[in-house]
Amino acid sequence: MTDFTDERVSDALEAAIGAATHLTARDAATVAAARALAAKIDAWDEIVSWALDDAAVNGTRPTVPANDNTSLGTFLKYMEALQ
């Protein structure tokens, strides 16, 4: 059994793209958008950590929300579009 707990979304996406035999040039924009969003999802925790650190130093509110409520849903729509 494979342990996926530390797998990055970007790595999983690349594995899926590599295994897909049905993707064509017509899918290039959706693949590019999915790659960009996967990178954002992978980086989100670190981005939030930086914002919290900056806010603590400056005595202000964080510049990004602690939770991202849209990226995963949007990513799944990209995956559905790519089948």
C-alpha positions as MATLAB code, in Angstrom:
seq = 'MTDFTDERVSDALEAAIGAATHLTARDAATVAAARALAAKIDAWDEIVSWALDDAAVNGTRPTVPANDNTSLGTFLKYMEALQ';
ca = [
       0.000    0.000    0.000;
       1.336    3.428   -0.958;
       1.468    6.233    1.622;
       0.231    9.416   -0.046;
       0.281   11.654    3.042;
       3.339   13.637    1.926;
       2.615   13.627   -1.795;
       2.433   17.011   -3.420;
      -0.520   17.840   -5.647;
       1.912   18.902   -8.375;
       3.646   15.516   -8.315;
       0.358   13.637   -8.411;
      -0.835   15.799  -11.296;
       2.318   15.110  -13.304;
       1.906   11.370  -12.702;
      -1.692   11.549  -13.901;
      -0.756   13.568  -16.988;
       2.025   11.112  -17.775;
      -0.374    8.180  -17.508;
      -3.115    9.821  -19.578;
      -3.275    8.639  -23.158;
      -6.264   10.727  -24.209;
      -4.844   14.240  -23.722;
      -4.136   16.282  -26.845;
      -2.936   19.781  -27.710;
      -6.510   20.951  -27.166;
      -6.033   20.220  -23.466;
      -2.846   22.288  -23.114;
      -4.459   25.349  -21.544;
      -6.354   23.290  -18.975;
      -3.193   21.337  -18.146;
      -1.285   24.612  -17.719;
      -4.004   26.035  -15.462;
      -4.061   22.821  -13.424;
      -0.276   22.959  -13.033;
      -0.390   26.581  -11.836;
      -3.162   25.828   -9.370;
      -1.437   22.671   -8.111;
       1.665   24.742   -7.362;
      -0.472   27.229   -5.421;
      -2.135   24.426   -3.444;
       1.262   22.910   -2.616;
       2.629   26.277   -1.466;
      -0.435   27.479    0.472;
       0.682   26.422    3.968;
       4.027   28.138    3.517;
       2.387   31.287    2.134;
       0.094   31.439    5.174;
       3.052   30.903    7.504;
       4.907   33.842    5.916;
       1.818   36.053    6.188;
       1.366   35.139    9.855;
       5.027   35.875   10.583;
       4.819   39.243    8.797;
       1.633   40.133   10.669;
       3.232   39.270   14.007;
       6.250   41.450   13.257;
       4.154   44.357   11.974;
       1.319   44.039   14.502;
      -1.213   43.762   11.675;
      -3.663   41.212   10.359;
      -2.326   38.552    7.965;
      -2.490   39.570    4.314;
      -3.903   36.213    3.217;
      -6.710   34.133    4.723;
      -5.659   31.119    6.780;
      -7.841   28.855    4.631;
      -8.192   28.605    0.872;
     -11.773   27.570    0.196;
     -11.681   27.682   -3.584;
      -8.483   26.156   -4.963;
      -9.229   22.481   -4.348;
     -12.740   22.742   -5.807;
     -11.405   24.559   -8.850;
      -8.601   22.021   -9.235;
     -11.136   19.193   -9.195;
     -13.103   20.961  -11.960;
      -9.911   21.059  -14.048;
      -9.428   17.346  -13.434;
     -13.018   16.668  -14.465;
     -12.505   18.695  -17.648;
      -9.413   16.610  -18.439;
     -11.243   13.372  -17.570;
];
